[in-house]
Amino acid sequence: MTPWLTVIGIGEEGYAGLGEPARPALASARLIIGAPRQLRLLPAGLPAEQLAWPSPFSLAPVLSRRGQPLCMLASGDPMLFGAGASLARQLPAEEMQVLPAPSCCALAAARLGWPLQAVQVLSVVGRPLASLNRALYPGARWLVLVGDGRVAARIAAQLCAQGFSASRLVALEHLGGPLERRLEGIAGRWSVAETADLCLLAVECQPDPETRPLPPGAGLPDEAYRHDGQLTKQDVRAISLARLAPLPGQLLWDVGAGCGSIGIEWLRSHPECRAIAIESHARRLELIRHNSETLGVPQLQRVTGRAPDALQGLERPEAIFIGGGLTCPGLLDCCWQQLRPSGRLVANAVTLQGEARLVDWQARHGGTLTRISLSRTRPLGQFSTWQAALPIVLLECHKPGDEA
């Protein structure tokens, strides 16, 4: 199939920086679509009609002309957080050819001397700044795509609030063009109120001496969460997440979510993971919101209600964790029915009544039961002794790979 759509990456140098076959494609197109600043980089005399992207942005002008010779302009590499990547989710690869220019990230890595494979490329264009917190650890290097000149100052303030005020920031404006400029500073002393809108922010994360950085994996310290006592504790949480086995792109239901710790750490395992926290208490839903933002996963979806009724209409998940409400009639059956084939169900019980439900379930459906007993030291006069926590019974059950 001959591609009807050509997606052309264009840099700050404009038309002069384009090579073959980008120029012939522009010359033969019936329509060229791009941002106004990109269209202004083209020479006069091209026969094609030129159309600026609508505001708010929409791919409709491209998709409505499917099959017609058309060129679309995009910044740098269109497949890196760009419109080309968005189109690729809606069109087969055979219908489009992509002609990338050097991405702003490649140019930034070259300017900074950073190995690009060791850098995290992040975007806050249309995304909450809180999503950066997931990638916050000592020595992390970020290249952050921003779409607003005021964002760099907000990121500096957020780094300070998270105890990383010693981080180094470099704002790289208009990379690859005649207006290229570099602004540097430390987050705690960042004084640039506004950069150019066309800017890439480089960050070297450095914690303050008193900051205790959080690891990227499962089992965050309990102190990382705000909670009212309804918290799956650190060691049990790490064991539960290991049994849930997060995979990129998969969806978790965190049923009886409490303060949201299981769903949050599922999401922190990979940026493509998805999770829904189901909780009936309004105060705990607010704790989930706070914790998910603070820990860098504001995309955690919250559903208000009591399971199993609150589960109706939700997208079927690949994994389910039940941390509360085990004694609610029909809850386990409903969750098992909604779980996708090859999915994982993990449930924790601390009461005898909840344990009885898990024992009965395991007898009927299989799976494994694990009893977790933990003890911690506590003072006893001039000595120390062990204090046992309440034992936890954990059910792990894998659904067959069909609808049986």
C-alpha positions, 0 to 999 in steps of 0.5 A: 500500500502506498502511504497517503500521509507523510509525517515530517519532523521539522526543527528550528532550522526550518525548511533548510534542514529538511532532506530527501524525501521530505521536500518532494513530499511537501511539493506534491501534497494537496494539503500541509497541516502543522502548527502556525510557527511550523507553517511559517518556516515553509518557503513561499510557492508550495502549491498545497493548501496550508491548514493550522491545527485546530485549538484545542488540538485534534487529529480530525483534520488529518483523519477526515482526509484519509486517502488524500496526499497529505503532509503533516508537520511535527516538531523534531521526531514525530514519534517521541511524544508527538502527533505521529505517535498519536496517529500511529494508534489510529492508522496502520503503519502502511498508510503513513511514512514518518520522516523524523528530524533530530528530536529535541532530546537528542539535541539536548543530550548532545549539548549536555554530554548525557548518554541518551540511553541513561536519561528519562524522557518525561512530558508534562504537556497535558499531564500533571506535574505530580507525575514527575514524582514517580521518577524522583531519586538521587542521580536521576537525569530527566529531559522534560518536555514542557509546553508553557514557559512558566512550567520550569519555575513550577518544577523547581518549586515542586522539587523543593517541596519534595526535598530535592532543592539541590537539583540542577536545572538547565532550560534549553530554549529553541534547540537547533535554531538561531534563537537557541539559549541555555539557562542554568540554576539550582532548584532552590535558587531558581529565579527564572519566572518564565522561559520560552514556551519552546523549551526542554528542561533538563534536571539532575535530581539531587536530594537535600541532606535530610531527605530520605529518598524513596525507592522505585520498587514495591514496599515503600516505608509506611511513613510515605503514606498518609493514612487512618490506620487502613494501610497494608503494611510495608512487608505485607505490601511487598509480598502482595505486590510480588504475587500480583506481578504488575505488567506494563499496560495491565489494569489492577482493581484495588478493592477496599483500597484504604489509603491506596498503597497497593494501587499506587505501588502497582502504578509505580512499577511501570508508567504503562500500568493502570489501576482503579482504587475502589473505596467507600469512605470519603476521607480515605478517597481524599487520602488516596488522592493525596498519596497518589499525587505525592508519590507520582501516580496521579493517574490512579482512578478513584471509584466511590462505593462499596464492592461488589456493587461499585464494581459494575461497569468497570473495565475488566482487570488483569489483576485484583487485590482485595484488602478489605470487605472480604466478608461482603456477600458475593464479593469474591465471586464477583471479582473472580467473574470479572477477572480477565482470563490468566488474571491474578487474584490476591486477597488478604485477611486479618480476621477469622471471618475473613480467613474462613472466606479464603479457606472456603474459596481455596477449597472450591477454586484452588490457589494457594494460601500463605500465612504471614507472621511478622514480629518486630523488636520493642523495648522491655525494661533495659532489654528488648523482646519481640512483638508480633503483628497480627498474622495475615492470611494471603490467598493467591489464585490464577484464573485459567487462560479461557473463560472457564 
